[in-house]
């Protein structure tokens, strides 16, 4: 996650880590695997469906998603 955080800093994106002991957030956003990445843009969630330990794929997905939703 540190590599993802560092890379996103360069893109001007803030990475926030959330603890969800009750599971309410996970349920609300239909998160089935922990840890997960959820990108919020204009209050809309985008859930990364891959393995967050594969940092290259996660970063690639985030950059692609950011490019697509900025337009």
Gaussian input, Z-matrix of N, CA and C with variables (Angstrom, degrees):
# hf/3-21g

backbone

0 1
 N
 C     1     B1
 C     2     B2     1     A1
 N     3     B3     2     A2     1     D1
 C     4     B4     3     A3     2     D2
 C     5     B5     4     A4     3     D3
 N     6     B6     5     A5     4     D4
 C     7     B7     6     A6     5     D5
 C     8     B8     7     A7     6     D6
 N     9     B9     8     A8     7     D7
 C    10    B10     9     A9     8     D8
 C    11    B11    10    A10     9     D9
 N    12    B12    11    A11    10    D10
 C    13    B13    12    A12    11    D11
 C    14    B14    13    A13    12    D12
 N    15    B15    14    A14    13    D13
 C    16    B16    15    A15    14    D14
 C    17    B17    16    A16    15    D15
 N    18    B18    17    A17    16    D16
 C    19    B19    18    A18    17    D17
 C    20    B20    19    A19    18    D18
 N    21    B21    20    A20    19    D19
 C    22    B22    21    A21    20    D20
 C    23    B23    22    A22    21    D21
 N    24    B24    23    A23    22    D22
 C    25    B25    24    A24    23    D23
 C    26    B26    25    A25    24    D24
 N    27    B27    26    A26    25    D25
 C    28    B28    27    A27    26    D26
 C    29    B29    28    A28    27    D27
 N    30    B30    29    A29    28    D28
 C    31    B31    30    A30    29    D29
 C    32    B32    31    A31    30    D30
 N    33    B33    32    A32    31    D31
 C    34    B34    33    A33    32    D32
 C    35    B35    34    A34    33    D33
 N    36    B36    35    A35    34    D34
 C    37    B37    36    A36    35    D35
 C    38    B38    37    A37    36    D36
 N    39    B39    38    A38    37    D37
 C    40    B40    39    A39    38    D38
 C    41    B41    40    A40    39    D39
 N    42    B42    41    A41    40    D40
 C    43    B43    42    A42    41    D41
 C    44    B44    43    A43    42    D42
 N    45    B45    44    A44    43    D43
 C    46    B46    45    A45    44    D44
 C    47    B47    46    A46    45    D45
 N    48    B48    47    A47    46    D46
 C    49    B49    48    A48    47    D47
 C    50    B50    49    A49    48    D48
 N    51    B51    50    A50    49    D49
 C    52    B52    51    A51    50    D50
 C    53    B53    52    A52    51    D51
 N    54    B54    53    A53    52    D52
 C    55    B55    54    A54    53    D53
 C    56    B56    55    A55    54    D54
 N    57    B57    56    A56    55    D55
 C    58    B58    57    A57    56    D56
 C    59    B59    58    A58    57    D57
 N    60    B60    59    A59    58    D58
 C    61    B61    60    A60    59    D59
 C    62    B62    61    A61    60    D60
 N    63    B63    62    A62    61    D61
 C    64    B64    63    A63    62    D62
 C    65    B65    64    A64    63    D63
 N    66    B66    65    A65    64    D64
 C    67    B67    66    A66    65    D65
 C    68    B68    67    A67    66    D66
 N    69    B69    68    A68    67    D67
 C    70    B70    69    A69    68    D68
 C    71    B71    70    A70    69    D69
 N    72    B72    71    A71    70    D70
 C    73    B73    72    A72    71    D71
 C    74    B74    73    A73    72    D72
 N    75    B75    74    A74    73    D73
 C    76    B76    75    A75    74    D74
 C    77    B77    76    A76    75    D75
 N    78    B78    77    A77    76    D76
 C    79    B79    78    A78    77    D77
 C    80    B80    79    A79    78    D78
 N    81    B81    80    A80    79    D79
 C    82    B82    81    A81    80    D80
 C    83    B83    82    A82    81    D81
 N    84    B84    83    A83    82    D82
 C    85    B85    84    A84    83    D83
 C    86    B86    85    A85    84    D84
 N    87    B87    86    A86    85    D85
 C    88    B88    87    A87    86    D86
 C    89    B89    88    A88    87    D87
 N    90    B90    89    A89    88    D88
 C    91    B91    90    A90    89    D89
 C    92    B92    91    A91    90    D90
 N    93    B93    92    A92    91    D91
 C    94    B94    93    A93    92    D92
 C    95    B95    94    A94    93    D93
 N    96    B96    95    A95    94    D94
 C    97    B97    96    A96    95    D95
 C    98    B98    97    A97    96    D96
 N    99    B99    98    A98    97    D97
 C   100   B100    99    A99    98    D98
 C   101   B101   100   A100    99    D99
 N   102   B102   101   A101   100   D100
 C   103   B103   102   A102   101   D101
 C   104   B104   103   A103   102   D102
 N   105   B105   104   A104   103   D103
 C   106   B106   105   A105   104   D104
 C   107   B107   106   A106   105   D105
 N   108   B108   107   A107   106   D106
 C   109   B109   108   A108   107   D107
 C   110   B110   109   A109   108   D108
 N   111   B111   110   A110   109   D109
 C   112   B112   111   A111   110   D110
 C   113   B113   112   A112   111   D111
 N   114   B114   113   A113   112   D112
 C   115   B115   114   A114   113   D113
 C   116   B116   115   A115   114   D114
 N   117   B117   116   A116   115   D115
 C   118   B118   117   A117   116   D116
 C   119   B119   118   A118   117   D117
 N   120   B120   119   A119   118   D118
 C   121   B121   120   A120   119   D119
 C   122   B122   121   A121   120   D120
 N   123   B123   122   A122   121   D121
 C   124   B124   123   A123   122   D122
 C   125   B125   124   A124   123   D123
 N   126   B126   125   A125   124   D124
 C   127   B127   126   A126   125   D125
 C   128   B128   127   A127   126   D126
 N   129   B129   128   A128   127   D127
 C   130   B130   129   A129   128   D128
 C   131   B131   130   A130   129   D129
 N   132   B132   131   A131   130   D130
 C   133   B133   132   A132   131   D131
 C   134   B134   133   A133   132   D132
 N   135   B135   134   A134   133   D133
 C   136   B136   135   A135   134   D134
 C   137   B137   136   A136   135   D135
 N   138   B138   137   A137   136   D136
 C   139   B139   138   A138   137   D137
 C   140   B140   139   A139   138   D138
 N   141   B141   140   A140   139   D139
 C   142   B142   141   A141   140   D140
 C   143   B143   142   A142   141   D141
 N   144   B144   143   A143   142   D142
 C   145   B145   144   A144   143   D143
 C   146   B146   145   A145   144   D144
 N   147   B147   146   A146   145   D145
 C   148   B148   147   A147   146   D146
 C   149   B149   148   A148   147   D147
 N   150   B150   149   A149   148   D148
 C   151   B151   150   A150   149   D149
 C   152   B152   151   A151   150   D150
 N   153   B153   152   A152   151   D151
 C   154   B154   153   A153   152   D152
 C   155   B155   154   A154   153   D153
 N   156   B156   155   A155   154   D154
 C   157   B157   156   A156   155   D155
 C   158   B158   157   A157   156   D156
 N   159   B159   158   A158   157   D157
 C   160   B160   159   A159   158   D158
 C   161   B161   160   A160   159   D159
 N   162   B162   161   A161   160   D160
 C   163   B163   162   A162   161   D161
 C   164   B164   163   A163   162   D162
 N   165   B165   164   A164   163   D163
 C   166   B166   165   A165   164   D164
 C   167   B167   166   A166   165   D165
 N   168   B168   167   A167   166   D166
 C   169   B169   168   A168   167   D167
 C   170   B170   169   A169   168   D168
 N   171   B171   170   A170   169   D169
 C   172   B172   171   A171   170   D170
 C   173   B173   172   A172   171   D171
 N   174   B174   173   A173   172   D172
 C   175   B175   174   A174   173   D173
 C   176   B176   175   A175   174   D174
 N   177   B177   176   A176   175   D175
 C   178   B178   177   A177   176   D176
 C   179   B179   178   A178   177   D177
 N   180   B180   179   A179   178   D178
 C   181   B181   180   A180   179   D179
 C   182   B182   181   A181   180   D180
 N   183   B183   182   A182   181   D181
 C   184   B184   183   A183   182   D182
 C   185   B185   184   A184   183   D183
 N   186   B186   185   A185   184   D184
 C   187   B187   186   A186   185   D185
 C   188   B188   187   A187   186   D186
 N   189   B189   188   A188   187   D187
 C   190   B190   189   A189   188   D188
 C   191   B191   190   A190   189   D189
 N   192   B192   191   A191   190   D190
 C   193   B193   192   A192   191   D191
 C   194   B194   193   A193   192   D192
 N   195   B195   194   A194   193   D193
 C   196   B196   195   A195   194   D194
 C   197   B197   196   A196   195   D195
 N   198   B198   197   A197   196   D196
 C   199   B199   198   A198   197   D197
 C   200   B200   199   A199   198   D198
 N   201   B201   200   A200   199   D199
 C   202   B202   201   A201   200   D200
 C   203   B203   202   A202   201   D201
 N   204   B204   203   A203   202   D202
 C   205   B205   204   A204   203   D203
 C   206   B206   205   A205   204   D204
 N   207   B207   206   A206   205   D205
 C   208   B208   207   A207   206   D206
 C   209   B209   208   A208   207   D207
 N   210   B210   209   A209   208   D208
 C   211   B211   210   A210   209   D209
 C   212   B212   211   A211   210   D210

   B1=1.4416
   B2=1.5307
   B3=1.3160
   B4=1.4650
   B5=1.5254
   B6=1.3381
   B7=1.4659
   B8=1.5184
   B9=1.3212
   B10=1.4645
   B11=1.5236
   B12=1.3244
   B13=1.4603
   B14=1.5262
   B15=1.3323
   B16=1.4586
   B17=1.5214
   B18=1.3240
   B19=1.4590
   B20=1.5292
   B21=1.3232
   B22=1.4544
   B23=1.5198
   B24=1.3317
   B25=1.4655
   B26=1.5214
   B27=1.3193
   B28=1.4628
   B29=1.5306
   B30=1.3316
   B31=1.4690
   B32=1.5324
   B33=1.3379
   B34=1.4593
   B35=1.5263
   B36=1.3414
   B37=1.4612
   B38=1.5237
   B39=1.3238
   B40=1.4539
   B41=1.5166
   B42=1.3276
   B43=1.4584
   B44=1.5256
   B45=1.3238
   B46=1.4582
   B47=1.5141
   B48=1.3059
   B49=1.4599
   B50=1.5257
   B51=1.3196
   B52=1.4570
   B53=1.5211
   B54=1.3070
   B55=1.4543
   B56=1.5246
   B57=1.3208
   B58=1.4622
   B59=1.5237
   B60=1.3158
   B61=1.4689
   B62=1.5237
   B63=1.3234
   B64=1.4689
   B65=1.5297
   B66=1.3310
   B67=1.4587
   B68=1.5188
   B69=1.3259
   B70=1.4716
   B71=1.5260
   B72=1.3304
   B73=1.4623
   B74=1.5207
   B75=1.3246
   B76=1.4647
   B77=1.5235
   B78=1.2889
   B79=1.4609
   B80=1.5245
   B81=1.3158
   B82=1.4645
   B83=1.5220
   B84=1.3280
   B85=1.4570
   B86=1.5252
   B87=1.3212
   B88=1.4656
   B89=1.5336
   B90=1.3133
   B91=1.4549
   B92=1.5197
   B93=1.3087
   B94=1.4572
   B95=1.5240
   B96=1.3266
   B97=1.4609
   B98=1.5266
   B99=1.3265
   B100=1.4603
   B101=1.5152
   B102=1.3027
   B103=1.4537
   B104=1.5262
   B105=1.3091
   B106=1.4664
   B107=1.5160
   B108=1.3145
   B109=1.4606
   B110=1.5196
   B111=1.3202
   B112=1.4515
   B113=1.5143
   B114=1.3073
   B115=1.4504
   B116=1.5198
   B117=1.3252
   B118=1.4552
   B119=1.5147
   B120=1.3083
   B121=1.4612
   B122=1.5215
   B123=1.3362
   B124=1.4615
   B125=1.5294
   B126=1.3318
   B127=1.4747
   B128=1.5249
   B129=1.3106
   B130=1.4597
   B131=1.5354
   B132=1.3445
   B133=1.4648
   B134=1.5323
   B135=1.3215
   B136=1.4699
   B137=1.5206
   B138=1.3130
   B139=1.4626
   B140=1.5272
   B141=1.3346
   B142=1.4597
   B143=1.5173
   B144=1.3129
   B145=1.4658
   B146=1.5328
   B147=1.3311
   B148=1.4608
   B149=1.5169
   B150=1.3014
   B151=1.4582
   B152=1.5314
   B153=1.3249
   B154=1.4627
   B155=1.5204
   B156=1.3352
   B157=1.4593
   B158=1.5235
   B159=1.3366
   B160=1.4615
   B161=1.5230
   B162=1.3327
   B163=1.4605
   B164=1.5242
   B165=1.3275
   B166=1.4692
   B167=1.5244
   B168=1.3322
   B169=1.4672
   B170=1.5274
   B171=1.3224
   B172=1.4584
   B173=1.5255
   B174=1.3180
   B175=1.4634
   B176=1.5199
   B177=1.3181
   B178=1.4607
   B179=1.5273
   B180=1.3337
   B181=1.4673
   B182=1.5256
   B183=1.3378
   B184=1.4587
   B185=1.5194
   B186=1.3196
   B187=1.4677
   B188=1.5264
   B189=1.3284
   B190=1.4601
   B191=1.5339
   B192=1.3148
   B193=1.4535
   B194=1.5307
   B195=1.3201
   B196=1.4612
   B197=1.5217
   B198=1.3233
   B199=1.4586
   B200=1.5214
   B201=1.3234
   B202=1.4626
   B203=1.5350
   B204=1.3213
   B205=1.4558
   B206=1.5161
   B207=1.3247
   B208=1.4635
   B209=1.5171
   B210=1.3272
   B211=1.4740
   B212=1.4994
   A1=111.52
   A2=117.57
   A3=119.41
   A4=111.31
   A5=116.64
   A6=120.27
   A7=109.81
   A8=116.70
   A9=121.10
   A10=109.37
   A11=117.30
   A12=122.26
   A13=110.94
   A14=116.71
   A15=121.05
   A16=111.34
   A17=117.08
   A18=121.21
   A19=110.79
   A20=117.12
   A21=120.63
   A22=111.74
   A23=117.16
   A24=120.31
   A25=110.66
   A26=116.42
   A27=121.40
   A28=111.73
   A29=116.29
   A30=121.95
   A31=111.54
   A32=116.29
   A33=119.79
   A34=112.90
   A35=116.77
   A36=121.91
   A37=108.73
   A38=116.06
   A39=122.07
   A40=109.60
   A41=116.63
   A42=122.44
   A43=107.60
   A44=115.73
   A45=121.41
   A46=108.41
   A47=116.15
   A48=121.24
   A49=107.85
   A50=115.33
   A51=120.68
   A52=109.57
   A53=115.49
   A54=121.17
   A55=107.41
   A56=116.23
   A57=121.18
   A58=109.30
   A59=115.91
   A60=121.58
   A61=112.43
   A62=117.43
   A63=121.03
   A64=112.59
   A65=116.67
   A66=120.41
   A67=114.04
   A68=117.54
   A69=121.11
   A70=112.33
   A71=116.73
   A72=119.12
   A73=111.14
   A74=115.58
   A75=119.95
   A76=109.96
   A77=116.91
   A78=120.95
   A79=110.76
   A80=116.72
   A81=121.65
   A82=111.65
   A83=116.85
   A84=120.62
   A85=113.03
   A86=116.56
   A87=123.59
   A88=112.37
   A89=115.67
   A90=121.83
   A91=108.21
   A92=116.06
   A93=120.74
   A94=112.93
   A95=117.08
   A96=122.23
   A97=108.77
   A98=114.93
   A99=120.46
   A100=107.85
   A101=120.52
   A102=127.15
   A103=111.81
   A104=115.32
   A105=122.20
   A106=109.60
   A107=114.74
   A108=121.43
   A109=108.61
   A110=115.20
   A111=120.77
   A112=106.52
   A113=116.32
   A114=122.25
   A115=107.50
   A116=116.45
   A117=120.78
   A118=109.00
   A119=114.76
   A120=120.67
   A121=106.74
   A122=116.26
   A123=121.46
   A124=111.24
   A125=115.38
   A126=124.91
   A127=114.12
   A128=117.90
   A129=121.56
   A130=109.26
   A131=117.44
   A132=119.85
   A133=112.30
   A134=115.45
   A135=123.40
   A136=106.04
   A137=117.14
   A138=122.23
   A139=110.79
   A140=115.61
   A141=121.59
   A142=107.69
   A143=117.45
   A144=122.07
   A145=113.20
   A146=117.20
   A147=120.21
   A148=112.96
   A149=114.73
   A150=123.59
   A151=108.74
   A152=117.71
   A153=120.39
   A154=113.09
   A155=117.56
   A156=118.98
   A157=111.59
   A158=117.02
   A159=121.58
   A160=106.66
   A161=114.46
   A162=120.63
   A163=113.21
   A164=117.40
   A165=119.68
   A166=111.13
   A167=117.23
   A168=120.65
   A169=111.15
   A170=116.17
   A171=120.05
   A172=110.71
   A173=117.08
   A174=121.28
   A175=110.37
   A176=116.61
   A177=121.05
   A178=110.44
   A179=117.10
   A180=121.52
   A181=110.64
   A182=116.35
   A183=120.31
   A184=111.67
   A185=117.09
   A186=120.38
   A187=111.33
   A188=116.13
   A189=119.95
   A190=110.46
   A191=116.17
   A192=121.14
   A193=110.28
   A194=116.99
   A195=120.78
   A196=111.36
   A197=116.68
   A198=120.57
   A199=111.01
   A200=116.86
   A201=121.12
   A202=112.91
   A203=117.23
   A204=118.78
   A205=113.37
   A206=118.01
   A207=120.74
   A208=110.92
   A209=115.00
   A210=119.60
   A211=112.10
   D1=-28.02
   D2=-179.99
   D3=-63.49
   D4=-40.71
   D5=178.61
   D6=-63.16
   D7=-42.82
   D8=178.57
   D9=-62.40
   D10=-45.39
   D11=179.85
   D12=-60.27
   D13=-46.60
   D14=-179.96
   D15=-62.67
   D16=-42.64
   D17=-178.86
   D18=-66.98
   D19=-39.45
   D20=179.69
   D21=-68.94
   D22=-33.11
   D23=175.29
   D24=-55.64
   D25=-39.95
   D26=179.28
   D27=-64.48
   D28=-26.99
   D29=-180.00
   D30=-90.71
   D31=-1.74
   D32=-178.66
   D33=77.17
   D34=24.20
   D35=-178.90
   D36=-107.80
   D37=131.36
   D38=179.98
   D39=-89.86
   D40=127.56
   D41=176.08
   D42=-99.90
   D43=124.58
   D44=-179.62
   D45=-116.73
   D46=131.49
   D47=177.53
   D48=-100.09
   D49=133.33
   D50=-175.68
   D51=-124.29
   D52=134.77
   D53=173.38
   D54=-96.30
   D55=130.90
   D56=-175.74
   D57=-128.63
   D58=67.95
   D59=-176.82
   D60=-56.94
   D61=-38.12
   D62=-176.09
   D63=-79.82
   D64=-21.43
   D65=-178.07
   D66=83.78
   D67=2.92
   D68=-177.70
   D69=-66.30
   D70=-40.65
   D71=178.33
   D72=-65.97
   D73=-43.41
   D74=178.98
   D75=-59.59
   D76=-42.49
   D77=178.97
   D78=-65.59
   D79=-43.95
   D80=-178.53
   D81=-59.76
   D82=-39.40
   D83=-176.94
   D84=-102.84
   D85=12.13
   D86=176.93
   D87=57.42
   D88=41.89
   D89=177.93
   D90=-87.20
   D91=121.45
   D92=-177.14
   D93=-105.65
   D94=-19.54
   D95=-177.23
   D96=-122.97
   D97=134.19
   D98=178.34
   D99=-120.88
   D100=132.54
   D101=2.34
   D102=-77.77
   D103=157.37
   D104=178.94
   D105=-135.26
   D106=161.02
   D107=173.07
   D108=-112.89
   D109=128.92
   D110=175.10
   D111=-128.54
   D112=123.01
   D113=177.18
   D114=-96.91
   D115=127.70
   D116=175.91
   D117=-108.82
   D118=128.41
   D119=176.86
   D120=-137.06
   D121=121.05
   D122=-176.93
   D123=53.12
   D124=43.51
   D125=178.38
   D126=67.41
   D127=8.12
   D128=178.43
   D129=-101.17
   D130=128.51
   D131=-179.98
   D132=-86.94
   D133=140.95
   D134=173.15
   D135=-124.18
   D136=116.95
   D137=-175.27
   D138=-96.92
   D139=126.61
   D140=174.91
   D141=-76.25
   D142=122.25
   D143=-175.64
   D144=-89.99
   D145=-5.64
   D146=-177.19
   D147=-89.51
   D148=-172.11
   D149=179.47
   D150=-84.65
   D151=115.69
   D152=-176.83
   D153=-67.18
   D154=-14.86
   D155=176.39
   D156=-76.03
   D157=-14.58
   D158=173.15
   D159=-88.10
   D160=82.18
   D161=-171.38
   D162=-60.06
   D163=-36.78
   D164=-179.93
   D165=-62.35
   D166=-43.35
   D167=178.29
   D168=-67.06
   D169=-40.71
   D170=-179.39
   D171=-64.04
   D172=-45.46
   D173=179.45
   D174=-64.42
   D175=-43.48
   D176=178.36
   D177=-59.60
   D178=-45.33
   D179=179.30
   D180=-61.65
   D181=-45.66
   D182=-179.50
   D183=-61.25
   D184=-45.81
   D185=179.96
   D186=-64.47
   D187=-41.55
   D188=178.96
   D189=-64.32
   D190=-45.08
   D191=-179.23
   D192=-63.51
   D193=-43.32
   D194=178.78
   D195=-62.20
   D196=-41.61
   D197=178.71
   D198=-63.87
   D199=-39.59
   D200=-177.85
   D201=-72.93
   D202=-36.57
   D203=-176.57
   D204=-87.46
   D205=-11.22
   D206=175.68
   D207=-76.12
   D208=-24.57
   D209=-177.74
   D210=-84.02

